Amino acid sequence: MSDHRVPAPGPPADGTKPKGPASYFPSIEATYGRPVQEWLDLVADRLDEHRHMEVVSWLKQEHGLGHGHANAIVAYVRSALGR
């Protein structure tokens, strides 16, 4: 696993709905049956050696994610890592 783990976000403190890529996370968990933290860990490891769209394509081809879901996960991890 990557040395730079990206933790899954908690719900917004003010009770509103999440914004940006994190707004996809409840749907991702419901659709694919895995906690979003697993996806974040996979992507953080993959981004060590691959570019954004390569990781999006990998998620789509190897794990069956839709483009929007895959892109949201990768964008969230990249932002959290400052890339």
C-alpha positions, -999 to 999 in steps of 0.1 A, spaced: 0 0 0 11 35 -6 29 55 20 5 84 14 -29 70 22 -58 93 15 -86 89 41 -122 88 30 -140 120 39 -166 121 66 -199 138 62 -198 176 61 -200 190 97 -228 214 87 -251 186 76 -251 195 39 -244 171 11 -207 166 1 -195 187 -28 -171 179 -57 -158 144 -63 -168 132 -28 -204 137 -38 -201 105 -58 -189 84 -30 -222 72 -16 -233 61 -50 -199 44 -57 -203 23 -25 -239 14 -33 -232 5 -69 -200 -15 -65 -204 -29 -30 -170 -19 -17 -162 9 8 -148 40 -9 -117 37 12 -107 6 -8 -110 25 -40 -90 54 -26 -62 30 -15 -61 13 -49 -59 47 -67 -33 62 -44 -10 32 -51 -17 33 -88 -10 71 -91 26 65 -79 34 53 -114 5 62 -137 -12 93 -150 -48 104 -141 -65 91 -173 -45 59 -172 -59 52 -137 -94 61 -148 -91 37 -177 -78 10 -154 -107 14 -130 -131 12 -159 -115 -18 -176 -104 -39 -146 -131 -30 -120 -161 -21 -142 -165 15 -128 -183 40 -149 -163 70 -162 -178 95 -138 -172 73 -107 -137 64 -118 -128 100 -125 -142 112 -92 -121 88 -72 -89 97 -91 -96 134 -89 -102 132 -51 -70 113 -45 -49 136 -67 -63 167 -50 -57 152 -15 -21 143 -25 -15 178 -40 -9 165 -75 
